[in-house]
């Protein structure tokens, strides 16, 4: 390609198995690259993946990065640090008598009938949770002055325990942060080397447990996440990059200095970037109601877009630990290509939650794997082609896959290997189906309105079956499905979310006061965006009021326009409550719990088109091979098409296989595939 006067947008997504790179040049051509992840040294894995991508473009990494206008990175380092419990040694300072908040938790359970499963150990054990003498009441008035000596005594004990990071969460600090600020000053003066998190800065919301849990999670991951990001940015700058941006859990991006202040915002970094891809593809899919099904190597992530807006939540659960972090609402289940299939002593087949990861990976990777996985099952059923994938990064061995399934699944269940493989696929797809139902039916939304978007390297092998079971309209498969999140990173904006608790009745006389708080938050968000170089024309703001009936615990977010009558806002809340729960309280009093403002800085994206050369071939297959279609049709010889050779408007009747650079598409026996004008695919379910 001609590299003269070219600029690039780059997205890099580190997954459990592959590191995906999406490069969009100034002409809008998209270049995809995949390489195996390096969990032991993720920064080196990024550099390695970028070297490979630059080589595929026929250039060098210094040239590529010095001509890059946008570089966005998504990583699960914060999530993995929390899940694997490899974070910092953390201490917690709380109000006297309230140091056990994070262990008492809330009274809820995901399954109300499960009283036996123990809670995970708190991030901070009790001996490192210490009290300070102070008290602020619910209105923000100091009742007991902060005793500086008690702070010093607690700090000395924490330092003796080898604490690296300290979280401070004092009662009602969301209303008045004065005491937390004084704690910060004392700690900074006597222990400047310690990482410090204040709950009033990170999550200024009512709810002591959520605030304390968020603060300790942030303190736990910060010493691992921040040095990684700062070190990676330094390495990339050495190659000529000007600025590194990082995907946040809210689907937007932020600079490294901003993320360094609140690294807990990275808990869903990576999967959340699919929001940018959905926003881009909704027009080609001809539907603003989308459900993404991204099936990678280790998990399946499901996300919902309704009327062009991504589903959001302000509370995130990671390994049953709660964080008050504005996040894209993602349902994650252990049903990826590397999910391991096992048979227990009672003869029960299970798929997941354990996965094979990138090392050793599925048995068919020839890297020493022993336990069969979903990928091995797809290979045995003929849906995946044996041989090299990912530019030679891996090679799939069908014989190894068959032997693993025979030994570990088929023989214990007294089945043939093909029957066992089909059972593995069915079980994995049931898990994926439950995730789709969780973001649609359980939210009061009819899946028949939605198009299922297949993402990840394996999503297009399962999407048609799951869409049919869920009742979705059809399936949309991006040509770049295998790098969905990396591509989404090239199509996102800077985003900052600010929130303030204001427990007050939703009444007309309080309207000006609530508007004033919203305006103040908009001012803060504008200042943050101004610091990133966005003037008034390049930024926008969305305001939400979190409203509930008096006496309820949970609130519902309601979008609000400035100056809108309170009565109209109340009606919108009633309609949303009816949709979610099937009822309203005709005489119930509405209460505003908090106000949230999201500030967006619009990044220059430019056009996008796929770079592959396509000929005007009208559905002529490139190959044929035997695959197991379904229980009714068993094995059939089906046509196999190379995706890059299919022109727009081509129609293909199933059963068929379409092989793309980053994914393989299975077209069911009763389905029809259509190539869109943008070169993507729609599977019409019959």
C-alpha positions, 0 to 999 in steps of 0.5 A, spaced: 500 500 500 502 507 498 504 509 505 505 517 503 501 522 507 497 516 511 495 517 518 492 511 522 487 510 527 489 503 531 485 499 536 489 494 540 485 489 545 488 484 549 484 477 550 485 471 554 487 467 547 489 473 542 491 480 542 487 483 536 489 489 532 485 494 528 488 499 524 484 504 520 488 508 515 486 515 512 482 512 506 478 508 511 481 501 509 481 497 515 487 492 516 486 486 521 491 482 525 491 477 530 497 474 535 497 470 541 497 474 547 503 474 552 499 474 559 506 474 563 508 480 560 502 484 556 506 490 554 511 486 550 505 482 547 502 489 545 509 491 542 509 484 539 502 484 536 504 491 533 510 489 530 506 484 526 501 488 524 506 493 521 510 488 518 503 486 514 502 493 512 509 493 509 512 498 514 516 499 520 513 500 527 516 507 528 513 509 522 506 506 523 506 509 530 509 516 528 503 517 523 498 515 528 492 520 530 488 515 535 491 509 539 486 506 543 488 500 548 483 495 551 486 490 557 483 486 562 489 487 567 484 490 572 479 485 572 485 479 572 488 482 578 482 482 581 480 475 579 486 472 580 487 476 587 494 479 585 493 486 587 497 490 592 497 489 600 491 494 601 489 498 608 482 501 609 481 507 614 473 507 616 469 511 621 469 508 628 465 502 628 464 501 621 470 498 619 467 491 617 462 494 612 465 491 606 465 484 609 457 485 612 455 487 605 448 487 602 443 482 604 442 480 597 444 474 593 444 472 586 440 466 587 436 467 593 435 459 594 443 458 595 445 459 602 451 455 602 455 458 597 460 462 601 462 469 599 469 471 597 474 473 602 474 481 602 480 484 598 482 487 605 482 482 611 480 485 618 486 486 621 488 491 615 481 495 616 482 500 622 478 506 624 479 513 625 475 517 630 470 522 626 463 523 624 459 526 619 451 526 619 447 524 613 446 532 611 454 533 611 454 536 618 460 534 622 458 531 629 465 529 631 471 532 629 476 528 625 482 526 630 488 527 627 492 522 632 487 516 630 489 517 623 496 517 625 496 511 629 492 507 624 497 509 619 503 507 623 499 500 624 498 499 616 505 501 614 507 495 619 503 490 616 506 492 609 501 496 606 502 499 599 495 502 598 490 505 602 483 506 601 479 511 605 471 511 606 468 515 612 461 515 613 457 520 609 463 523 606 459 523 599 455 529 602 461 532 605 469 530 603 472 534 609 474 529 613 477 524 607 481 530 605 484 531 611 486 524 612 489 524 605 493 530 607 496 527 613 497 520 609 501 524 604 505 528 609 507 522 613 507 516 607 508 519 601 510 513 597 503 510 599 498 509 593 491 513 596 484 512 594 478 517 597 471 514 596 468 521 596 472 522 589 472 516 586 464 514 588 461 520 591 454 516 592 450 514 598 451 507 600 456 505 604 458 498 602 458 500 595 462 506 596 467 502 600 468 496 596 469 501 590 474 504 594 478 498 596 478 495 589 481 501 586 486 501 591 487 494 590 488 494 582 492 501 582 499 499 583 498 494 578 494 497 573 498 504 573 505 502 572 503 498 566 499 503 563 505 508 564 510 503 562 506 501 556 505 509 554 513 510 555 515 504 550 510 506 545 512 514 545 519 511 544 517 508 537 513 515 535 506 515 538 504 521 541 498 519 546 495 513 548 488 512 550 485 507 554 478 504 554 474 505 560 468 500 563 463 505 560 465 504 553 468 511 552 476 512 552 480 516 557 488 518 557 493 515 562 493 520 567 485 520 567 485 513 568 491 513 573 486 517 578 481 511 578 484 505 575 477 501 577 474 504 571 478 499 567 474 493 570 471 492 563 476 495 559 476 491 552 469 488 552 466 495 553 469 497 546 464 493 543 459 499 544 463 503 539 463 497 534 455 496 535 454 504 534 458 503 527 454 497 525 447 499 526 446 502 520 449 497 515 445 492 520 438 496 518 436 496 526 438 500 532 436 494 536 442 490 537 444 484 541 452 483 540 454 476 542 462 476 542 465 469 543 472 469 544 477 464 547 475 464 554 468 467 555 462 470 551 460 477 552 453 479 551 451 487 550 445 490 548 443 496 544 436 499 544 434 505 540 441 506 538 443 507 545 448 502 549 445 499 556 449 502 562 449 500 569 452 504 575 454 498 579 458 492 577 459 485 579 466 482 579 467 475 582 461 477 587 465 484 589 461 490 587 464 496 584 460 503 583 463 504 576 459 507 570 459 501 565 456 498 559 452 493 561 455 486 559 453 479 561 459 475 561 459 467 561 464 462 561 462 459 554 468 461 549 472 457 544 477 455 549 472 453 555 473 446 557 468 440 557 468 435 562 464 429 565 463 428 572 463 422 576 455 422 576 456 422 568 454 429 568 457 433 562 459 440 563 462 446 559 466 451 563 467 455 567 475 453 566 478 455 560 484 453 556 487 460 555 492 461 550 497 457 553 496 451 552 489 452 549 485 447 546 488 440 544 487 442 537 492 447 537 498 442 538 501 446 544 500 441 550 493 441 551 489 435 554 482 437 556 477 438 550 474 444 548 468 448 544 473 449 539 475 442 539 468 440 538 467 445 532 473 442 529 471 435 529 464 437 526 468 439 520 465 447 521 472 449 522 478 448 517 484 444 519 490 447 518 494 454 519 490 460 522 492 467 524 497 468 519 500 461 522 500 463 529 496 457 530 495 450 527 488 446 528 489 438 528 483 435 527 486 428 530 488 431 536 481 434 537 477 427 536 482 423 541 481 428 546 473 428 545 473 421 545 477 419 551 474 425 556 467 425 554 465 420 549 467 414 552 465 416 559 458 417 556 458 411 552 457 416 545 461 416 539 466 422 538 461 426 534 455 425 538 459 428 544 462 434 540 455 435 538 453 435 545 458 440 547 456 445 542 449 444 544 451 445 552 455 451 550 450 454 546 445 454 552 449 458 556 450 463 551 442 463 550 441 464 557 446 470 557 442 473 551 435 472 555 438 476 561 440 482 557 433 482 553 427 478 556 429 479 563 429 487 562 422 487 559 425 487 552 422 482 546 428 479 542 424 479 536 425 486 535 433 485 535 438 483 531 444 478 533 451 481 532 456 475 532 463 478 534 469 474 536 473 469 532 467 464 534 461 468 535 459 466 527 459 459 528 453 459 534 450 466 532 444 463 527 442 457 532 442 462 538 438 467 534 433 462 532 432 459 539 432 467 542 427 469 537 431 474 534 429 477 527 436 475 524 443 475 525 449 480 523 456 478 522 461 484 521 467 482 516 471 484 522 467 480 527 474 477 530 476 483 532 470 486 534 472 490 540 479 492 537 475 495 531 470 498 536 476 502 539 477 506 533 470 508 533 469 511 540 469 517 544 472 520 550 467 520 555 467 522 563 462 520 568 460 524 574 455 523 579 452 526 585 448 524 591 442 528 592 436 524 596 430 529 595 423 528 593 421 529 585 417 535 586 416 541 582 419 546 587 426 542 587 426 542 579 431 549 579 435 546 585 436 539 581 438 543 575 443 547 578 447 540 581 446 538 573 449 544 571 455 544 576 457 537 574 456 539 566 461 544 568 466 539 571 466 535 565 467 540 561 473 542 564 476 535 564 474 535 556 477 542 555 484 539 559 484 533 553 483 539 548 476 539 546 473 546 545 465 547 546 464 545 539 467 538 540 463 536 546 456 534 548 453 532 555 447 527 557 444 528 564 440 522 567 436 523 574 436 516 578 429 516 581 425 511 585 419 510 589 420 512 596 422 506 600 425 502 595 432 501 595 434 501 587 433 507 582 432 507 575 436 512 570 431 517 567 434 521 561 433 529 562 433 535 558 435 541 561 429 545 563 424 539 562 418 539 567 418 535 573 411 532 571 414 529 564 420 526 568 416 523 573 411 520 567 418 517 564 420 514 570 413 511 571 413 508 564 420 505 565 418 502 571 412 499 568 417 496 563 422 493 567 417 490 573 410 490 570 407 495 575 407 502 578 405 505 584 399 510 583 400 513 589 407 512 590 412 518 591 418 519 586 425 520 589 431 523 586 437 519 589 443 522 584 444 526 578 449 523 573 452 527 567 456 524 562 461 528 558 463 526 551 469 529 547 468 527 539 474 524 536 475 524 529 473 518 525 473 519 518 470 514 513 471 506 514 471 501 509 474 494 508 480 493 505 480 486 502 480 486 494 473 483 492 471 480 485 464 480 483 463 473 484 456 471 484 456 465 490 460 460 486 464 456 492 471 456 493 471 449 496 466 443 499 467 439 505 463 435 509 460 438 516 455 436 521 450 440 520 444 438 525 441 432 528 436 432 523 441 432 517 447 429 520 453 430 515 452 433 509 457 436 504 456 443 503 459 449 499 465 453 502 466 460 500 472 465 501 469 471 504 473 476 501 471 474 494 464 475 495 461 481 492 455 485 495 448 483 494 450 475 493 445 470 496 448 464 499 443 458 501 445 454 507 447 449 509 454 453 508 460 455 510 464 462 509 471 463 511 473 470 513 480 472 515 478 473 523 472 468 523 468 462 520 461 463 519 456 457 519 449 458 515 444 453 517 440 449 513 434 453 513 438 460 513 440 464 507 446 469 507 446 476 504 452 480 503 451 487 505 453 493 500 459 495 506 461 487 505 458 485 512 453 479 512 446 478 514 443 471 516 436 471 514 433 466 519 428 461 515 
